Structure formats: C-alpha cells, structure tokens
Amino acid sequence: MTVAASTVAQNPAARPRLVVFTSGVSGQCRRAEGYLAQVLQRRRNHATFRVVVVDERKRPDLVERFDVGVLPTLVVVADNVVRARLEQPRGCKDIEQLLGPWLL
C-alpha cells in the first residue's frame, strides 16, 4: 500500500479532492467525464478522491478562483494546495498520468 493510500485508509477526510470544472453544454466536457469514470473504474479507485464537479455557469466564482481558462479542467487539491492540473484531457491516458501519484 502506498503512503497516500495508507493515509486515506486511516483518515477518509484526508482524501484529496479532484475538482472537475465542466459545462453541461459541452460535448468535450461530457467525454472527459466519461474518460475520468473509466480511469477510476479500471483502477478501482472510486474512493481515492473526493470528486467535486463544478459547473462553470453555476459557480463562476470557483472558475475564477482556480484560474480556469478552458473547459474541461481537472484539478487535484491535497492539503488545501493545488497539486496537479490538466486542461482539456484528450483521453484516459492523459487522466491516468495526472492522477498517477494517487492511484493504487
């Protein structure tokens, strides 16, 4: 078990947040959500992250706060610090590379 996985097992609140900035009207955003679901399912990592989906129309304040310029954007926040970021993922491989340090 990795150090990150051990920490999560001991304290579920310590799970990093995976913030998914998206738009309900974007086909590219819907595809990215599908890629993300595949990565988490394939690696059996549904509980690794606290996934937070942010619709850019409903939470423009968060879009601005995280300086999101393009959608979709995935941001990993651990210990209240942005640890990783990926703009416009083009497939599962991009997302696996982003999330690799946290995946089991």
Phi and psi restraints in degrees (range 20) as a CNS / XPLOR table:
assign (resid 1 and name C) (resid 2 and name N)
       (resid 2 and name CA) (resid 2 and name C) 1.0 -72.7 20.0 2
assign (resid 2 and name N) (resid 2 and name CA)
       (resid 2 and name C) (resid 3 and name N) 1.0 165.2 20.0 2
assign (resid 2 and name C) (resid 3 and name N)
       (resid 3 and name CA) (resid 3 and name C) 1.0 -60.3 20.0 2
assign (resid 3 and name N) (resid 3 and name CA)
       (resid 3 and name C) (resid 4 and name N) 1.0 -43.6 20.0 2
assign (resid 3 and name C) (resid 4 and name N)
       (resid 4 and name CA) (resid 4 and name C) 1.0 -62.2 20.0 2
assign (resid 4 and name N) (resid 4 and name CA)
       (resid 4 and name C) (resid 5 and name N) 1.0 -43.5 20.0 2
assign (resid 4 and name C) (resid 5 and name N)
       (resid 5 and name CA) (resid 5 and name C) 1.0 -66.2 20.0 2
assign (resid 5 and name N) (resid 5 and name CA)
       (resid 5 and name C) (resid 6 and name N) 1.0 -37.9 20.0 2
assign (resid 5 and name C) (resid 6 and name N)
       (resid 6 and name CA) (resid 6 and name C) 1.0 -64.0 20.0 2
assign (resid 6 and name N) (resid 6 and name CA)
       (resid 6 and name C) (resid 7 and name N) 1.0 -42.4 20.0 2
assign (resid 6 and name C) (resid 7 and name N)
       (resid 7 and name CA) (resid 7 and name C) 1.0 -61.7 20.0 2
assign (resid 7 and name N) (resid 7 and name CA)
       (resid 7 and name C) (resid 8 and name N) 1.0 -43.5 20.0 2
assign (resid 7 and name C) (resid 8 and name N)
       (resid 8 and name CA) (resid 8 and name C) 1.0 -64.3 20.0 2
assign (resid 8 and name N) (resid 8 and name CA)
       (resid 8 and name C) (resid 9 and name N) 1.0 -41.3 20.0 2
assign (resid 8 and name C) (resid 9 and name N)
       (resid 9 and name CA) (resid 9 and name C) 1.0 -63.7 20.0 2
assign (resid 9 and name N) (resid 9 and name CA)
       (resid 9 and name C) (resid 10 and name N) 1.0 -36.6 20.0 2
assign (resid 9 and name C) (resid 10 and name N)
       (resid 10 and name CA) (resid 10 and name C) 1.0 -77.3 20.0 2
assign (resid 10 and name N) (resid 10 and name CA)
       (resid 10 and name C) (resid 11 and name N) 1.0 -34.2 20.0 2
assign (resid 10 and name C) (resid 11 and name N)
       (resid 11 and name CA) (resid 11 and name C) 1.0 -143.9 20.0 2
assign (resid 11 and name N) (resid 11 and name CA)
       (resid 11 and name C) (resid 12 and name N) 1.0 93.6 20.0 2
assign (resid 11 and name C) (resid 12 and name N)
       (resid 12 and name CA) (resid 12 and name C) 1.0 -56.7 20.0 2
assign (resid 12 and name N) (resid 12 and name CA)
       (resid 12 and name C) (resid 13 and name N) 1.0 -27.1 20.0 2
assign (resid 12 and name C) (resid 13 and name N)
       (resid 13 and name CA) (resid 13 and name C) 1.0 -68.2 20.0 2
assign (resid 13 and name N) (resid 13 and name CA)
       (resid 13 and name C) (resid 14 and name N) 1.0 -16.2 20.0 2
assign (resid 13 and name C) (resid 14 and name N)
       (resid 14 and name CA) (resid 14 and name C) 1.0 -80.7 20.0 2
assign (resid 14 and name N) (resid 14 and name CA)
       (resid 14 and name C) (resid 15 and name N) 1.0 -2.8 20.0 2
assign (resid 14 and name C) (resid 15 and name N)
       (resid 15 and name CA) (resid 15 and name C) 1.0 -59.7 20.0 2
assign (resid 15 and name N) (resid 15 and name CA)
       (resid 15 and name C) (resid 16 and name N) 1.0 137.1 20.0 2
assign (resid 15 and name C) (resid 16 and name N)
       (resid 16 and name CA) (resid 16 and name C) 1.0 -67.2 20.0 2
assign (resid 16 and name N) (resid 16 and name CA)
       (resid 16 and name C) (resid 17 and name N) 1.0 152.8 20.0 2
assign (resid 16 and name C) (resid 17 and name N)
       (resid 17 and name CA) (resid 17 and name C) 1.0 -91.3 20.0 2
assign (resid 17 and name N) (resid 17 and name CA)
       (resid 17 and name C) (resid 18 and name N) 1.0 136.3 20.0 2
assign (resid 17 and name C) (resid 18 and name N)
       (resid 18 and name CA) (resid 18 and name C) 1.0 -108.9 20.0 2
assign (resid 18 and name N) (resid 18 and name CA)
       (resid 18 and name C) (resid 19 and name N) 1.0 106.0 20.0 2
assign (resid 18 and name C) (resid 19 and name N)
       (resid 19 and name CA) (resid 19 and name C) 1.0 -94.7 20.0 2
assign (resid 19 and name N) (resid 19 and name CA)
       (resid 19 and name C) (resid 20 and name N) 1.0 121.5 20.0 2
assign (resid 19 and name C) (resid 20 and name N)
       (resid 20 and name CA) (resid 20 and name C) 1.0 -109.0 20.0 2
assign (resid 20 and name N) (resid 20 and name CA)
       (resid 20 and name C) (resid 21 and name N) 1.0 107.7 20.0 2
assign (resid 20 and name C) (resid 21 and name N)
       (resid 21 and name CA) (resid 21 and name C) 1.0 -88.1 20.0 2
assign (resid 21 and name N) (resid 21 and name CA)
       (resid 21 and name C) (resid 22 and name N) 1.0 124.4 20.0 2
assign (resid 21 and name C) (resid 22 and name N)
       (resid 22 and name CA) (resid 22 and name C) 1.0 -145.4 20.0 2
assign (resid 22 and name N) (resid 22 and name CA)
       (resid 22 and name C) (resid 23 and name N) 1.0 174.7 20.0 2
assign (resid 22 and name C) (resid 23 and name N)
       (resid 23 and name CA) (resid 23 and name C) 1.0 -136.7 20.0 2
assign (resid 23 and name N) (resid 23 and name CA)
       (resid 23 and name C) (resid 24 and name N) 1.0 133.2 20.0 2
assign (resid 23 and name C) (resid 24 and name N)
       (resid 24 and name CA) (resid 24 and name C) 1.0 -68.8 20.0 2
assign (resid 24 and name N) (resid 24 and name CA)
       (resid 24 and name C) (resid 25 and name N) 1.0 -13.0 20.0 2
assign (resid 24 and name C) (resid 25 and name N)
       (resid 25 and name CA) (resid 25 and name C) 1.0 -104.9 20.0 2
assign (resid 25 and name N) (resid 25 and name CA)
       (resid 25 and name C) (resid 26 and name N) 1.0 5.5 20.0 2
assign (resid 25 and name C) (resid 26 and name N)
       (resid 26 and name CA) (resid 26 and name C) 1.0 -104.4 20.0 2
assign (resid 26 and name N) (resid 26 and name CA)
       (resid 26 and name C) (resid 27 and name N) 1.0 122.4 20.0 2
assign (resid 26 and name C) (resid 27 and name N)
       (resid 27 and name CA) (resid 27 and name C) 1.0 -64.0 20.0 2
assign (resid 27 and name N) (resid 27 and name CA)
       (resid 27 and name C) (resid 28 and name N) 1.0 -37.1 20.0 2
assign (resid 27 and name C) (resid 28 and name N)
       (resid 28 and name CA) (resid 28 and name C) 1.0 -64.3 20.0 2
assign (resid 28 and name N) (resid 28 and name CA)
       (resid 28 and name C) (resid 29 and name N) 1.0 -37.1 20.0 2
assign (resid 28 and name C) (resid 29 and name N)
       (resid 29 and name CA) (resid 29 and name C) 1.0 -66.2 20.0 2
assign (resid 29 and name N) (resid 29 and name CA)
       (resid 29 and name C) (resid 30 and name N) 1.0 -42.1 20.0 2
assign (resid 29 and name C) (resid 30 and name N)
       (resid 30 and name CA) (resid 30 and name C) 1.0 -63.9 20.0 2
assign (resid 30 and name N) (resid 30 and name CA)
       (resid 30 and name C) (resid 31 and name N) 1.0 -39.7 20.0 2
assign (resid 30 and name C) (resid 31 and name N)
       (resid 31 and name CA) (resid 31 and name C) 1.0 -62.8 20.0 2
assign (resid 31 and name N) (resid 31 and name CA)
       (resid 31 and name C) (resid 32 and name N) 1.0 -43.0 20.0 2
assign (resid 31 and name C) (resid 32 and name N)
       (resid 32 and name CA) (resid 32 and name C) 1.0 -62.7 20.0 2
assign (resid 32 and name N) (resid 32 and name CA)
       (resid 32 and name C) (resid 33 and name N) 1.0 -38.4 20.0 2
assign (resid 32 and name C) (resid 33 and name N)
       (resid 33 and name CA) (resid 33 and name C) 1.0 -63.2 20.0 2
assign (resid 33 and name N) (resid 33 and name CA)
       (resid 33 and name C) (resid 34 and name N) 1.0 -37.2 20.0 2
assign (resid 33 and name C) (resid 34 and name N)
       (resid 34 and name CA) (resid 34 and name C) 1.0 -65.8 20.0 2
assign (resid 34 and name N) (resid 34 and name CA)
       (resid 34 and name C) (resid 35 and name N) 1.0 -42.9 20.0 2
assign (resid 34 and name C) (resid 35 and name N)
       (resid 35 and name CA) (resid 35 and name C) 1.0 -60.3 20.0 2
assign (resid 35 and name N) (resid 35 and name CA)
       (resid 35 and name C) (resid 36 and name N) 1.0 -44.4 20.0 2
assign (resid 35 and name C) (resid 36 and name N)
       (resid 36 and name CA) (resid 36 and name C) 1.0 -60.9 20.0 2
assign (resid 36 and name N) (resid 36 and name CA)
       (resid 36 and name C) (resid 37 and name N) 1.0 -45.4 20.0 2
assign (resid 36 and name C) (resid 37 and name N)
       (resid 37 and name CA) (resid 37 and name C) 1.0 -59.7 20.0 2
assign (resid 37 and name N) (resid 37 and name CA)
       (resid 37 and name C) (resid 38 and name N) 1.0 -40.5 20.0 2
assign (resid 37 and name C) (resid 38 and name N)
       (resid 38 and name CA) (resid 38 and name C) 1.0 -63.4 20.0 2
assign (resid 38 and name N) (resid 38 and name CA)
       (resid 38 and name C) (resid 39 and name N) 1.0 -44.5 20.0 2
assign (resid 38 and name C) (resid 39 and name N)
       (resid 39 and name CA) (resid 39 and name C) 1.0 -62.8 20.0 2
assign (resid 39 and name N) (resid 39 and name CA)
       (resid 39 and name C) (resid 40 and name N) 1.0 -47.5 20.0 2
assign (resid 39 and name C) (resid 40 and name N)
       (resid 40 and name CA) (resid 40 and name C) 1.0 -66.6 20.0 2
assign (resid 40 and name N) (resid 40 and name CA)
       (resid 40 and name C) (resid 41 and name N) 1.0 -37.8 20.0 2
assign (resid 40 and name C) (resid 41 and name N)
       (resid 41 and name CA) (resid 41 and name C) 1.0 -70.6 20.0 2
assign (resid 41 and name N) (resid 41 and name CA)
       (resid 41 and name C) (resid 42 and name N) 1.0 -46.2 20.0 2
assign (resid 41 and name C) (resid 42 and name N)
       (resid 42 and name CA) (resid 42 and name C) 1.0 -60.3 20.0 2
assign (resid 42 and name N) (resid 42 and name CA)
       (resid 42 and name C) (resid 43 and name N) 1.0 -39.3 20.0 2
assign (resid 42 and name C) (resid 43 and name N)
       (resid 43 and name CA) (resid 43 and name C) 1.0 -92.3 20.0 2
assign (resid 43 and name N) (resid 43 and name CA)
       (resid 43 and name C) (resid 44 and name N) 1.0 2.7 20.0 2
assign (resid 43 and name C) (resid 44 and name N)
       (resid 44 and name CA) (resid 44 and name C) 1.0 53.4 20.0 2
assign (resid 44 and name N) (resid 44 and name CA)
       (resid 44 and name C) (resid 45 and name N) 1.0 49.3 20.0 2
assign (resid 44 and name C) (resid 45 and name N)
       (resid 45 and name CA) (resid 45 and name C) 1.0 -119.1 20.0 2
assign (resid 45 and name N) (resid 45 and name CA)
       (resid 45 and name C) (resid 46 and name N) 1.0 30.1 20.0 2
assign (resid 45 and name C) (resid 46 and name N)
       (resid 46 and name CA) (resid 46 and name C) 1.0 -60.2 20.0 2
assign (resid 46 and name N) (resid 46 and name CA)
       (resid 46 and name C) (resid 47 and name N) 1.0 -30.4 20.0 2
assign (resid 46 and name C) (resid 47 and name N)
       (resid 47 and name CA) (resid 47 and name C) 1.0 -94.6 20.0 2
assign (resid 47 and name N) (resid 47 and name CA)
       (resid 47 and name C) (resid 48 and name N) 1.0 0.8 20.0 2
assign (resid 47 and name C) (resid 48 and name N)
       (resid 48 and name CA) (resid 48 and name C) 1.0 -69.2 20.0 2
assign (resid 48 and name N) (resid 48 and name CA)
       (resid 48 and name C) (resid 49 and name N) 1.0 -37.3 20.0 2
assign (resid 48 and name C) (resid 49 and name N)
       (resid 49 and name CA) (resid 49 and name C) 1.0 -117.2 20.0 2
assign (resid 49 and name N) (resid 49 and name CA)
       (resid 49 and name C) (resid 50 and name N) 1.0 153.9 20.0 2
assign (resid 49 and name C) (resid 50 and name N)
       (resid 50 and name CA) (resid 50 and name C) 1.0 -92.7 20.0 2
assign (resid 50 and name N) (resid 50 and name CA)
       (resid 50 and name C) (resid 51 and name N) 1.0 104.0 20.0 2
assign (resid 50 and name C) (resid 51 and name N)
       (resid 51 and name CA) (resid 51 and name C) 1.0 -82.3 20.0 2
assign (resid 51 and name N) (resid 51 and name CA)
       (resid 51 and name C) (resid 52 and name N) 1.0 127.5 20.0 2
assign (resid 51 and name C) (resid 52 and name N)
       (resid 52 and name CA) (resid 52 and name C) 1.0 -121.4 20.0 2
assign (resid 52 and name N) (resid 52 and name CA)
       (resid 52 and name C) (resid 53 and name N) 1.0 115.8 20.0 2
assign (resid 52 and name C) (resid 53 and name N)
       (resid 53 and name CA) (resid 53 and name C) 1.0 -95.8 20.0 2
assign (resid 53 and name N) (resid 53 and name CA)
       (resid 53 and name C) (resid 54 and name N) 1.0 125.2 20.0 2
assign (resid 53 and name C) (resid 54 and name N)
       (resid 54 and name CA) (resid 54 and name C) 1.0 -116.2 20.0 2
assign (resid 54 and name N) (resid 54 and name CA)
       (resid 54 and name C) (resid 55 and name N) 1.0 113.7 20.0 2
assign (resid 54 and name C) (resid 55 and name N)
       (resid 55 and name CA) (resid 55 and name C) 1.0 -81.7 20.0 2
assign (resid 55 and name N) (resid 55 and name CA)
       (resid 55 and name C) (resid 56 and name N) 1.0 124.6 20.0 2
assign (resid 55 and name C) (resid 56 and name N)
       (resid 56 and name CA) (resid 56 and name C) 1.0 -61.4 20.0 2
assign (resid 56 and name N) (resid 56 and name CA)
       (resid 56 and name C) (resid 57 and name N) 1.0 -26.4 20.0 2
assign (resid 56 and name C) (resid 57 and name N)
       (resid 57 and name CA) (resid 57 and name C) 1.0 -78.3 20.0 2
assign (resid 57 and name N) (resid 57 and name CA)
       (resid 57 and name C) (resid 58 and name N) 1.0 -31.3 20.0 2
assign (resid 57 and name C) (resid 58 and name N)
       (resid 58 and name CA) (resid 58 and name C) 1.0 -86.8 20.0 2
assign (resid 58 and name N) (resid 58 and name CA)
       (resid 58 and name C) (resid 59 and name N) 1.0 -27.2 20.0 2
assign (resid 58 and name C) (resid 59 and name N)
       (resid 59 and name CA) (resid 59 and name C) 1.0 -133.1 20.0 2
assign (resid 59 and name N) (resid 59 and name CA)
       (resid 59 and name C) (resid 60 and name N) 1.0 60.9 20.0 2
assign (resid 59 and name C) (resid 60 and name N)
       (resid 60 and name CA) (resid 60 and name C) 1.0 -61.3 20.0 2
assign (resid 60 and name N) (resid 60 and name CA)
       (resid 60 and name C) (resid 61 and name N) 1.0 -24.1 20.0 2
assign (resid 60 and name C) (resid 61 and name N)
       (resid 61 and name CA) (resid 61 and name C) 1.0 -63.3 20.0 2
assign (resid 61 and name N) (resid 61 and name CA)
       (resid 61 and name C) (resid 62 and name N) 1.0 -40.7 20.0 2
assign (resid 61 and name C) (resid 62 and name N)
       (resid 62 and name CA) (resid 62 and name C) 1.0 -72.2 20.0 2
assign (resid 62 and name N) (resid 62 and name CA)
       (resid 62 and name C) (resid 63 and name N) 1.0 -35.5 20.0 2
assign (resid 62 and name C) (resid 63 and name N)
       (resid 63 and name CA) (resid 63 and name C) 1.0 -59.0 20.0 2
assign (resid 63 and name N) (resid 63 and name CA)
       (resid 63 and name C) (resid 64 and name N) 1.0 -44.2 20.0 2
assign (resid 63 and name C) (resid 64 and name N)
       (resid 64 and name CA) (resid 64 and name C) 1.0 -69.5 20.0 2
assign (resid 64 and name N) (resid 64 and name CA)
       (resid 64 and name C) (resid 65 and name N) 1.0 -43.9 20.0 2
assign (resid 64 and name C) (resid 65 and name N)
       (resid 65 and name CA) (resid 65 and name C) 1.0 -59.7 20.0 2
assign (resid 65 and name N) (resid 65 and name CA)
       (resid 65 and name C) (resid 66 and name N) 1.0 -38.2 20.0 2
assign (resid 65 and name C) (resid 66 and name N)
       (resid 66 and name CA) (resid 66 and name C) 1.0 -91.9 20.0 2
assign (resid 66 and name N) (resid 66 and name CA)
       (resid 66 and name C) (resid 67 and name N) 1.0 5.2 20.0 2
assign (resid 66 and name C) (resid 67 and name N)
       (resid 67 and name CA) (resid 67 and name C) 1.0 54.6 20.0 2
assign (resid 67 and name N) (resid 67 and name CA)
       (resid 67 and name C) (resid 68 and name N) 1.0 48.6 20.0 2
assign (resid 67 and name C) (resid 68 and name N)
       (resid 68 and name CA) (resid 68 and name C) 1.0 -86.4 20.0 2
assign (resid 68 and name N) (resid 68 and name CA)
       (resid 68 and name C) (resid 69 and name N) 1.0 120.3 20.0 2
assign (resid 68 and name C) (resid 69 and name N)
       (resid 69 and name CA) (resid 69 and name C) 1.0 -105.0 20.0 2
assign (resid 69 and name N) (resid 69 and name CA)
       (resid 69 and name C) (resid 70 and name N) 1.0 -22.8 20.0 2
assign (resid 69 and name C) (resid 70 and name N)
       (resid 70 and name CA) (resid 70 and name C) 1.0 -136.5 20.0 2
assign (resid 70 and name N) (resid 70 and name CA)
       (resid 70 and name C) (resid 71 and name N) 1.0 153.8 20.0 2
assign (resid 70 and name C) (resid 71 and name N)
       (resid 71 and name CA) (resid 71 and name C) 1.0 -120.0 20.0 2
assign (resid 71 and name N) (resid 71 and name CA)
       (resid 71 and name C) (resid 72 and name N) 1.0 146.2 20.0 2
assign (resid 71 and name C) (resid 72 and name N)
       (resid 72 and name CA) (resid 72 and name C) 1.0 -77.5 20.0 2
assign (resid 72 and name N) (resid 72 and name CA)
       (resid 72 and name C) (resid 73 and name N) 1.0 154.2 20.0 2
assign (resid 72 and name C) (resid 73 and name N)
       (resid 73 and name CA) (resid 73 and name C) 1.0 -133.5 20.0 2
assign (resid 73 and name N) (resid 73 and name CA)
       (resid 73 and name C) (resid 74 and name N) 1.0 134.0 20.0 2
assign (resid 73 and name C) (resid 74 and name N)
       (resid 74 and name CA) (resid 74 and name C) 1.0 -110.0 20.0 2
assign (resid 74 and name N) (resid 74 and name CA)
       (resid 74 and name C) (resid 75 and name N) 1.0 133.0 20.0 2
assign (resid 74 and name C) (resid 75 and name N)
       (resid 75 and name CA) (resid 75 and name C) 1.0 -131.4 20.0 2
assign (resid 75 and name N) (resid 75 and name CA)
       (resid 75 and name C) (resid 76 and name N) 1.0 129.1 20.0 2
assign (resid 75 and name C) (resid 76 and name N)
       (resid 76 and name CA) (resid 76 and name C) 1.0 -99.9 20.0 2
assign (resid 76 and name N) (resid 76 and name CA)
       (resid 76 and name C) (resid 77 and name N) 1.0 123.8 20.0 2
assign (resid 76 and name C) (resid 77 and name N)
       (resid 77 and name CA) (resid 77 and name C) 1.0 -117.3 20.0 2
assign (resid 77 and name N) (resid 77 and name CA)
       (resid 77 and name C) (resid 78 and name N) 1.0 119.8 20.0 2
assign (resid 77 and name C) (resid 78 and name N)
       (resid 78 and name CA) (resid 78 and name C) 1.0 -128.9 20.0 2
assign (resid 78 and name N) (resid 78 and name CA)
       (resid 78 and name C) (resid 79 and name N) 1.0 134.9 20.0 2
assign (resid 78 and name C) (resid 79 and name N)
       (resid 79 and name CA) (resid 79 and name C) 1.0 54.7 20.0 2
assign (resid 79 and name N) (resid 79 and name CA)
       (resid 79 and name C) (resid 80 and name N) 1.0 37.7 20.0 2
assign (resid 79 and name C) (resid 80 and name N)
       (resid 80 and name CA) (resid 80 and name C) 1.0 61.2 20.0 2
assign (resid 80 and name N) (resid 80 and name CA)
       (resid 80 and name C) (resid 81 and name N) 1.0 25.7 20.0 2
assign (resid 80 and name C) (resid 81 and name N)
       (resid 81 and name CA) (resid 81 and name C) 1.0 -128.9 20.0 2
assign (resid 81 and name N) (resid 81 and name CA)
       (resid 81 and name C) (resid 82 and name N) 1.0 136.3 20.0 2
assign (resid 81 and name C) (resid 82 and name N)
       (resid 82 and name CA) (resid 82 and name C) 1.0 -68.8 20.0 2
assign (resid 82 and name N) (resid 82 and name CA)
       (resid 82 and name C) (resid 83 and name N) 1.0 118.7 20.0 2
assign (resid 82 and name C) (resid 83 and name N)
       (resid 83 and name CA) (resid 83 and name C) 1.0 -102.3 20.0 2
assign (resid 83 and name N) (resid 83 and name CA)
       (resid 83 and name C) (resid 84 and name N) 1.0 -25.7 20.0 2
assign (resid 83 and name C) (resid 84 and name N)
       (resid 84 and name CA) (resid 84 and name C) 1.0 -158.4 20.0 2
assign (resid 84 and name N) (resid 84 and name CA)
       (resid 84 and name C) (resid 85 and name N) 1.0 155.2 20.0 2
assign (resid 84 and name C) (resid 85 and name N)
       (resid 85 and name CA) (resid 85 and name C) 1.0 -151.1 20.0 2
assign (resid 85 and name N) (resid 85 and name CA)
       (resid 85 and name C) (resid 86 and name N) 1.0 141.6 20.0 2
assign (resid 85 and name C) (resid 86 and name N)
       (resid 86 and name CA) (resid 86 and name C) 1.0 -141.6 20.0 2
assign (resid 86 and name N) (resid 86 and name CA)
       (resid 86 and name C) (resid 87 and name N) 1.0 123.5 20.0 2
assign (resid 86 and name C) (resid 87 and name N)
       (resid 87 and name CA) (resid 87 and name C) 1.0 -101.6 20.0 2
assign (resid 87 and name N) (resid 87 and name CA)
       (resid 87 and name C) (resid 88 and name N) 1.0 136.5 20.0 2
assign (resid 87 and name C) (resid 88 and name N)
       (resid 88 and name CA) (resid 88 and name C) 1.0 47.1 20.0 2
assign (resid 88 and name N) (resid 88 and name CA)
       (resid 88 and name C) (resid 89 and name N) 1.0 63.6 20.0 2
assign (resid 88 and name C) (resid 89 and name N)
       (resid 89 and name CA) (resid 89 and name C) 1.0 -59.8 20.0 2
assign (resid 89 and name N) (resid 89 and name CA)
       (resid 89 and name C) (resid 90 and name N) 1.0 139.1 20.0 2
assign (resid 89 and name C) (resid 90 and name N)
       (resid 90 and name CA) (resid 90 and name C) 1.0 -103.7 20.0 2
assign (resid 90 and name N) (resid 90 and name CA)
       (resid 90 and name C) (resid 91 and name N) 1.0 0.5 20.0 2
assign (resid 90 and name C) (resid 91 and name N)
       (resid 91 and name CA) (resid 91 and name C) 1.0 174.0 20.0 2
assign (resid 91 and name N) (resid 91 and name CA)
       (resid 91 and name C) (resid 92 and name N) 1.0 178.9 20.0 2
assign (resid 91 and name C) (resid 92 and name N)
       (resid 92 and name CA) (resid 92 and name C) 1.0 -60.7 20.0 2
assign (resid 92 and name N) (resid 92 and name CA)
       (resid 92 and name C) (resid 93 and name N) 1.0 -37.0 20.0 2
assign (resid 92 and name C) (resid 93 and name N)
       (resid 93 and name CA) (resid 93 and name C) 1.0 -61.4 20.0 2
assign (resid 93 and name N) (resid 93 and name CA)
       (resid 93 and name C) (resid 94 and name N) 1.0 -42.3 20.0 2
assign (resid 93 and name C) (resid 94 and name N)
       (resid 94 and name CA) (resid 94 and name C) 1.0 -58.1 20.0 2
assign (resid 94 and name N) (resid 94 and name CA)
       (resid 94 and name C) (resid 95 and name N) 1.0 -44.7 20.0 2
assign (resid 94 and name C) (resid 95 and name N)
       (resid 95 and name CA) (resid 95 and name C) 1.0 -70.6 20.0 2
assign (resid 95 and name N) (resid 95 and name CA)
       (resid 95 and name C) (resid 96 and name N) 1.0 -39.1 20.0 2
assign (resid 95 and name C) (resid 96 and name N)
       (resid 96 and name CA) (resid 96 and name C) 1.0 -60.8 20.0 2
assign (resid 96 and name N) (resid 96 and name CA)
       (resid 96 and name C) (resid 97 and name N) 1.0 -40.1 20.0 2
assign (resid 96 and name C) (resid 97 and name N)
       (resid 97 and name CA) (resid 97 and name C) 1.0 -65.2 20.0 2
assign (resid 97 and name N) (resid 97 and name CA)
       (resid 97 and name C) (resid 98 and name N) 1.0 -40.9 20.0 2
assign (resid 97 and name C) (resid 98 and name N)
       (resid 98 and name CA) (resid 98 and name C) 1.0 -62.9 20.0 2
assign (resid 98 and name N) (resid 98 and name CA)
       (resid 98 and name C) (resid 99 and name N) 1.0 -47.1 20.0 2
assign (resid 98 and name C) (resid 99 and name N)
       (resid 99 and name CA) (resid 99 and name C) 1.0 -89.0 20.0 2
assign (resid 99 and name N) (resid 99 and name CA)
       (resid 99 and name C) (resid 100 and name N) 1.0 -6.6 20.0 2
assign (resid 99 and name C) (resid 100 and name N)
       (resid 100 and name CA) (resid 100 and name C) 1.0 -44.7 20.0 2
assign (resid 100 and name N) (resid 100 and name CA)
       (resid 100 and name C) (resid 101 and name N) 1.0 -46.4 20.0 2
assign (resid 100 and name C) (resid 101 and name N)
       (resid 101 and name CA) (resid 101 and name C) 1.0 -61.6 20.0 2
assign (resid 101 and name N) (resid 101 and name CA)
       (resid 101 and name C) (resid 102 and name N) 1.0 -20.5 20.0 2
assign (resid 101 and name C) (resid 102 and name N)
       (resid 102 and name CA) (resid 102 and name C) 1.0 -105.3 20.0 2
assign (resid 102 and name N) (resid 102 and name CA)
       (resid 102 and name C) (resid 103 and name N) 1.0 -14.6 20.0 2
assign (resid 102 and name C) (resid 103 and name N)
       (resid 103 and name CA) (resid 103 and name C) 1.0 -77.1 20.0 2
assign (resid 103 and name N) (resid 103 and name CA)
       (resid 103 and name C) (resid 104 and name N) 1.0 145.7 20.0 2
